[in-house]
Amino acid sequence: MKTDLDTLLQSYAFDGLLVVGAGDHNPAMMYLTGGGHFTGELIKKCGAPPLLFCRMMERDEAAKTGLPTKLIDDYKPIELLKQAGGDVLKATVMRYQKMLADCGLSTGRVTVYGRTELGAMFTVLNEVQAAMPGLTFVGETGNTMLMEAQLTKDTSEAARIRKMGQITTAVVGQVADFLTSHKVQDEVLVKADGQPLTLGEVKSRINLWLAERGAENPEGTIFAIGRDSGVPHSSGNPADLLRLGQTIVFDIYPCEGGGGYFYDFTRTWCLGYAPDEAWKLYEDVLSIYNQITSELKVNAPYKAYQQRTCELFEGLGHPTVKSNPATQDGYIHSLGHGVGLNIHERPWSGVSAGEADRLVPGAVFTIEPGLYYPDRGLGVRLENTVWVNPEGGFEIMADYPMELVLPVKKE
């Protein structure tokens, strides 16, 4: 959690951190400020409160964060530019030197986060480091310090994710109602004018209904039918028709407006009826989902449930990544992942999972077993997002039925 930040900075041997970029759609800045309509820099020295630097025009927006703020304009950019002989890069470096010094970071190791133009920021940081030889900027990869902090959520963060879950499931319900309101001709859903309904039209409705509820869909939506449902991250072909009896994998993962907290949710549907093969896969996936959720224990390593899932699926006769990491059929991904300001974050359950990736109180994670047989035109995945509450209980953050078949109107 954010309250652990100074402890984590010390454990990673960092003297401070720098976050750059906009307040919105920028997970690190969002995490430390709460987000907002501003662009700037946040600098925090270990043991001291963060200081948010912003432009004069955005001072009120930055002030809404509740953090101490300082205007970039106070550093007199025009004067710095004159001192730099009109060299914009040199003037920017001089400003960064002053900002860092004002935060007590003239020396030491500073970890860097944020979303901005990579080339420009790379150049600026290189030049700042050259101008301040006692300072070292550190770019982390993989399981970063902030990822470790974000692994656990407090009750206010969990409440925001839960609200996103309620929005998500409400939209899923609208999609189900929209599909089942259509009539059928020649085993295909058709509109009032007799033209077939397409996946692209369904996705347009999804984006509209999310926007009406104040949510955004920056990562897109998986709505894939037939063979595409058998490829886990196939988003679906917008021109495809909604045919009866084919599996539809509907994986939706929107976030709060402004790029805030995400939710992750998947259901598999067949319109009108499900062939025997689809029923069998669905029943196998549902049984594993129920078995795994019944075995969850607080503080357990998340990766243990990935191993357990593989064993259960193999017991039902399906290939898995445990026995064949290169398999393209059967169970071919990990059980789930953490969810927060990133749609994929810690704790991890797959090959990158470490000792710290445990189901500790505050963790928000997905359970999403699935089976995929693209050459048979079949794919099934079921997913809910779960929170480990402060008492160590496991809560599904938004309930929704898991039925496979959606009824349709036939002519």
N, C-alpha and C positions, 0 to 999 in steps of 0.2 A: 504494500500500500504506500501512498504518498508519505505517510508518517514514518516510513522506513528509509526515506531517501538518504538522509545523512549517514545512517548506518551502512547502507549499500555503497555510497560513495567511498566510505572508508574501507570497506571490505574489498572493493575493486581498486583501491589505491589511486582514486581520483581526488584531485583537490577542488574540482568544480565541474560544472557542465554549462554548455552553451546550446541553446535551441534557437533555430532560425526559421523564418518563414511566416506564413499567415496563421491567424488564430483558428481558422476553420479548415477542415479537410487536411489536417496536419496532426496526426495522433500525439506526438510528443508535446507539441504546444497546447493542444486541447487538454491533455492530461494534467499539465502543470498550471494552466490558466483557466480552464473551463471553456475556452474558445471565445470567439468574438470576431467582429469585423475590423481587424487590424492586421498589420504586417510589421514585423520588427525582430528584435532579438530578446531572448530571456537569458540572463546570466545568473548563476547561483554558485556561490562559494560554499564549500562544505562547512556546515555549522552556522551559516548565515541565511536569512530569507532571500528568495529570488528577487531580482530586479528586472522589471519589464521595460524595455526601451521601445518607444513608438514615435511616429511622426505627429506633429502638432495637430494635423487635421483629424487624427484618429484618437486623440487624447481621451475623449469621453468614453469611447468604446473600450479602450484599454483600462480605464479606471473601473469599469464594470466588473473586471476580474477580481477586484478587491486586493490585488497585489500592489506593492510599491511600484510606482512608475517614474520614468524619467524621459524627457523629450530628447529625441535625437537632435532636434533643432537647437538645444542648449549647447551642443558641441560646435555650433557655428560652421556648418558645412561649407558655406561660401568662403569664409576665411581660410578654412583648411584647404580648399581647392586652390586659393591664391598661393598659400604657402607651398603647395605641391606643384606649383608651376603649371596648373591646369590639368595635371595628371589625375584622373578620377580614381584610378586604382590606388595610387599613393595616398590620396585624401581619405579614401575609405579605410585604408590600413591605419592611418593616423587616428581616425575616429575609433576604430576597434581597440587600439592601444589604450586610449583614454577611458573607454568604457570598461575594459577589463581591469585596468588599474583602479578605477573607481569602485570596483567590486572586490578589490584585494587580490586580484589574480594576475600579478605581473610575472609570477613563476609558477611552476607545478604542472600537473597533468590535467587537462580539461577534455572531457568527453563531449562529443558533438552529435547533435540530433537535429531533425527537422526536414521539411520538404521545401526545396527551392531549386533554382537552376543550378545543376551540379557543376558545370564547368566554371561559372563565375564564382561560386562559393569555394570551390577547390583552389582557384587562383588566389582569392582573398586570404584564405586561411594559410596557404603556403607563405604568402608575403608577410602576414602578421607574425607567423612563427619565426621567419627570418629576422624580422625587426625586434622580436622579443626572444632572444636565444634561450632564456631560462624557462620558456613556456613550451609545452608540447601538446598539440591537439591529437586526440585519439579517436579514431573511427572504429566502432565495434561492429562485429558481425555476429550472426546467429543469436544465441541467448544473451542479449545485451542486459546491461544494468537496469534500464527502464522496463524491459520485458519481465525481469524478475520482480520489480516493484508492481507491475500491472497484473501479475499472476493472481493476486488476491484482490477482491473488490470489497469495499465497505458497503454498508446497507444502502447508502444513497446511490452508489453506482449500480448496485443490484436492482434498486427500484427503477432506475432508468432503463436498464436492460429488460426488466419485466414489462415495462410499459411498451417498449419496442416489440416484445413478444405478443402483447395484446393487439397492437396495430397489425403485426404480421399475420396472426391467425384470423383477424377480422377480414383482411384482404384475401387470404386463402379461402375463407368462407364465401366471399363475393365471387371469386373465380369459380368455385364449385357451383354456385347458384347460376352464374352466367352460362357455364357449359351445359348444365342440365335444363336450362330454359330453351335450348335450341332443339329443333326437330331434326330428324334423321332421314336422309335419302341415300340409298345405295351404300349403307354402312358408314356414312360420313355426316358429321354435323353440318347443318346448313342454316343460313340466315333467313330473315323474312323474305328477302328477294330471291331466294332459291340458290344463291351463290354459296359455295362452301366456306366455312369458317377456317381461318388459318392460325397457326401458332403465333405469327407476328401480330395479328390482331389481338390475341389474348394477352401477349406481353405488353402491348400498348395500354390495354386496360389496367394491367397490374401497375404500371408506372403512374398512371393517372390516379388510381385509387390510393396508392401510397402517398403521392403528393397531396391529395386532399386531406390526408391525416397528418401532414407535416413531416413526413418521412422522405428519405431519398434512397436511390437505388444505384449508387456509384459503381458497384461491382457487377451489375447486370443480374439476370435471373436465369436459372436452368429450368427450361420447360421443354423436355425432349421426349419424343415418342418413337416407338418401334426400335429399330436398330440403334438410334442415337441414345435411347434410354439405357442401352447396354455399355455405353462409354461414360464413365462417371462424371466427367466435367464437360461433356458435350452440351452446349447451351441450347441446342435444338435449331432446326432449320426454319426460319420465319415463313417459308412458303409451304411447309408441310401441312397436311389436312388433319383434322381431328377424326380419326377412324375408330370405330368401335372395336373393342377387344384387344387393343394394343396397349402395352404398358406405357404410362406417362410418368417420368420422374420429374417432380416439381420441387426444386430446391430454391428457396427464396431467402435472401440474406440482406435486408435493407438496414439502414442506419438512421439515427436522428438527423434532422435537418442541420446542415452545417458540417456534417462529417463526424458526428458524435458516436455514441455507442451503437453497436450492431446487435442483430439477433440472427440466429441461423436455424432453419427449419426445413424439413423435407417430408413429403408424402408421395406415395406412388398410387396412381389411379388407373383403372381401366373403365372406359365408357361403355355402359350398357351391360357388359358381361366380361368375364375373365376366362380365357382358355385354361385348361387343366394345368398346362406348364406354368402359366403365370401364377395360378393359385398356389402351386407347390412352392415356387420360389418365395412368394409372399409369406406363406405360412412358415417357411424356414427362417426368413429374415425376422419375422415377428417373434418367433420363438426364441431366437438368439437375443433380440432386443430385450425381451421380458426376462430372460435368464440373467443377462449381464446386469440390468438395472436392479434385479433382486439381490445381486451379490456385492453391490457397491459398499465400500467401507471407508470411513473417513481416514485420511492420512495415508491411504494405500497408494502404491506407485501406479500411475495411470497406465503405464506400458504393460502392467500385468494383465489388464483387461483386454489389451490387444492380443496378447498371447492366448488368453482364454477364448477370445472370439474365434481366433484361427482354429484352435482345437475343436471347438463346438461345430464350426462349419465343416471341418474335415471329417468329423464324426458323422455328418449328414451326407458325406460323399462329394463335397465341393472342393476344388482346388483353392489354395490360399497362398498369400505371400510368405507365409511361414515355411511351407515346403518348397515353394518355387517363387522367389522374389520377382521373376520376370513374367509371371502368368498374366494373361490378358482376359482370362475367364475366371468366374467364381468370385471370391472375396479378394479384391486387388488393392485395397487402400487401408489406411489406419482407422481405428475405431472412432477417433474424433480429435478435437483440438480445443484450446481455450478460445473464448469470445470476449471482446471488449471494444476498445477503440480501434482495434484491428479485427477484421473478420477471422483471421487466423493468428492466434498468439498462444502463449503458454497458459496452461500446461499442455505439453505434447504427449501423444500416446504412441507415436511411430518410431522410426529408426533414429530420429534426432532426440528422443526423450532421454533426459538425464535423471540423476538421483533426486533433484529438486522438483521434478514434474510429478507432484503428488496431488491427491484430491483433498487438499487441506481446506479448513474453513475459509470461506471467501472465494474459493475457486469457482469460476463459471466455465463450463465445458460442454461439449456435445457428445451424445451417444448416437452413432449413425452407421450401424451395420448395413451392408448391402451385398447383393449378388448380381453379376453381370455376365450375360451371354449374348454379345452383339450379333453373332452369326445366326442366332436363333431369334433375333429381334426382341430380346427380353432384358429388362433391367429393373431391379427393385431396390429402393433404399428407404429407410424410415429413420427420421432424425428428430430429436428434441434437444433443447438446451437446458442444462441442469445447473443449479446453484447449490454449493455446499454452504448451508446457513451457519451462523456463529455457534449454534448448538451441535453442529456436526451432522445435521439432517440433510437429506438430498431432496431438493424441490425442483420439479419441472416448472419452468418459469411461465409457460403458457400452454394450457391443455387444448387439444384438438383431436377429434376422432381419427382412428387409423384405418378406417374402412378402405378396402381396395376398390370396390365397384361403385361408380356413380350412375344412378339411373338416368335414362334419357327417354325422350318422347319419340315414338316411332309413328310414321304416317299410317 
